[in-house]
């Protein structure tokens, strides 16, 4: 097709989402390089994201632009070979075992603590905040940590396991506020070193370790924002490990992004540039993996809170950019904007959810009313 024909096709598609080429609305698209149309029709979201990184196009309200795209389901009209390859890799190859399990740490979480300290707020918590009664990012993150502790019914002297402990903030909070002892495992060297310093003087041990290698008993086990890196082929072994290590009367909380759609549909751009070897779990996969291992005491969804969290991260990232630009270039800035904007749109459009599952091995006698 000619460049003019591709442009007309793009205009017709965008009109379905009430987006206009070089229009006046903040959600309208401004094209700076006409090669954009061929690139997007050939490579879908991967082409769109790479073109944005290279400055080929802009939208003043990038999250709003993507929310309209997703709301009109335009992404489903742009299925490409790149999408098929990403889907097949996720479906048939176990990308989260062995050495692959550590790739996400090196590619994303080891980018630099300066970036995450600038973006995430007072606490280095890289997951959705809980905004039920909070009006700022720091309070929302503290509320989320406290919510997890209350759901686990933590008490002084308990021994807890944090699977994918990040920079150690959740363990620090639980040890200081609830008097527990803790073990945290992570596949990121940068995170492990930071967490050890953060938790110095507390009864907390931080290990650079694959969660599958843990084989000891805990009063409570939780995971916050790590399950997205487990992979569909490993969900059953994840829950088997939790069941093996959890005391019979213990509780486990799983905090994860989730989808009510079909399994194993990673986005090619996210897979290449942000989270390699990652997969958003489908509700059907989680439910199947839990069978005969746990009673689901509660399945809590507060997905829209992630939109608000991501926008708070973007504001902090932008405010810190003059300092961050010493270590990161303009292409990285645009990549990060694309990542945060598309992620916010996914939650704003309710394509993805944020789940907290509260699990017990055999069911709490008489039932358990889970805190909110």
TASUL-V505948 format. One record per residue. N is the residue number from 0. NEAR is the number of other ideal C-beta (glycine too) atoms within 8 Angstrom. Layout:
((N:NEAR) (N:NEAR))
This chain:
((0:4) (1:5) (2:9) (3:6) (4:8) (5:12) (6:11) (7:8) (8:11) (9:12) (10:10) (11:8) (12:10) (13:12) (14:9) (15:8) (16:11) (17:8) (18:13) (19:11) (20:10) (21:7) (22:7) (23:3) (24:7) (25:7) (26:12) (27:14) (28:12) (29:8) (30:10) (31:7) (32:10) (33:7) (34:9) (35:11) (36:12) (37:9) (38:13) (39:13) (40:10) (41:7) (42:12) (43:13) (44:13) (45:12) (46:14) (47:12) (48:13) (49:11) (50:14) (51:12) (52:10) (53:8) (54:9) (55:11) (56:12) (57:8) (58:12) (59:7) (60:8) (61:10) (62:14) (63:11) (64:15) (65:13) (66:13) (67:12) (68:12) (69:13) (70:8) (71:9) (72:7) (73:12) (74:9) (75:6) (76:7) (77:10) (78:7) (79:12) (80:5) (81:12) (82:13) (83:9) (84:9) (85:13) (86:11) (87:9) (88:10) (89:14) (90:9) (91:5) (92:7) (93:8) (94:10) (95:12) (96:9) (97:4) (98:5) (99:10) (100:11) (101:9) (102:10) (103:15) (104:14) (105:8) (106:8) (107:9) (108:12) (109:11) (110:6) (111:8) (112:9) (113:9) (114:11) (115:12) (116:8) (117:11) (118:10) (119:12) (120:10) (121:4) (122:11) (123:13) (124:15) (125:9) (126:9) (127:12) (128:15) (129:12) (130:12) (131:8) (132:4) (133:11) (134:4) (135:7) (136:11) (137:9) (138:9) (139:16) (140:16) (141:11) (142:14) (143:15) (144:14) (145:10) (146:12) (147:14) (148:12) (149:9) (150:13) (151:12) (152:7) (153:11) (154:8) (155:6) (156:7) (157:11) (158:11) (159:17) (160:14) (161:14) (162:12) (163:14) (164:14) (165:18) (166:13) (167:17) (168:13) (169:14) (170:17) (171:12) (172:13) (173:14) (174:15) (175:7) (176:8) (177:11) (178:7) (179:16) (180:10) (181:16) (182:14) (183:15) (184:16) (185:16) (186:12) (187:13) (188:9) (189:11) (190:15) (191:12) (192:8) (193:12) (194:16) (195:10) (196:7) (197:11) (198:15) (199:6) (200:3) (201:10) (202:6) (203:13) (204:6) (205:15) (206:9) (207:9) (208:9) (209:8) (210:11) (211:6) (212:6) (213:12) (214:5) (215:5) (216:6) (217:13) (218:8) (219:15) (220:12) (221:15) (222:13) (223:13) (224:13) (225:12) (226:12) (227:12) (228:13) (229:11) (230:13) (231:12) (232:7) (233:11) (234:14) (235:7) (236:8) (237:12) (238:12) (239:9) (240:11) (241:13) (242:10) (243:7) (244:12) (245:14) (246:7) (247:6) (248:4) (249:12) (250:14) (251:14) (252:13) (253:11) (254:15) (255:13) (256:13) (257:13) (258:12) (259:6) (260:6) (261:5) (262:9) (263:10) (264:12) (265:13) (266:10) (267:15) (268:14) (269:12) (270:13) (271:8) (272:8) (273:8) (274:11) (275:10) (276:12) (277:11) (278:13) (279:11) (280:16) (281:14) (282:9) (283:7) (284:11) (285:13) (286:8) (287:8) (288:11) (289:10) (290:6) (291:2) (292:9) (293:11) (294:9) (295:9) (296:12) (297:10) (298:7) (299:10) (300:7) (301:11) (302:11) (303:9) (304:14) (305:14) (306:12) (307:11) (308:13) (309:13) (310:11) (311:13) (312:12) (313:12) (314:8) (315:13) (316:13) (317:7) (318:6) (319:10) (320:9) (321:5) (322:8) (323:12) (324:9) (325:5) (326:7) (327:8) (328:6) (329:5) (330:8) (331:8) (332:11) (333:11) (334:11) (335:9) (336:10) (337:13) (338:11) (339:14) (340:13) (341:13) (342:10) (343:16) (344:15) (345:11) (346:16) (347:10) (348:9) (349:8) (350:8) (351:12) (352:11) (353:15) (354:13) (355:14) (356:12) (357:14) (358:14) (359:13) (360:11) (361:5) (362:7) (363:9) (364:4) (365:3) (366:7) (367:9) (368:4) (369:9) (370:6) (371:5))
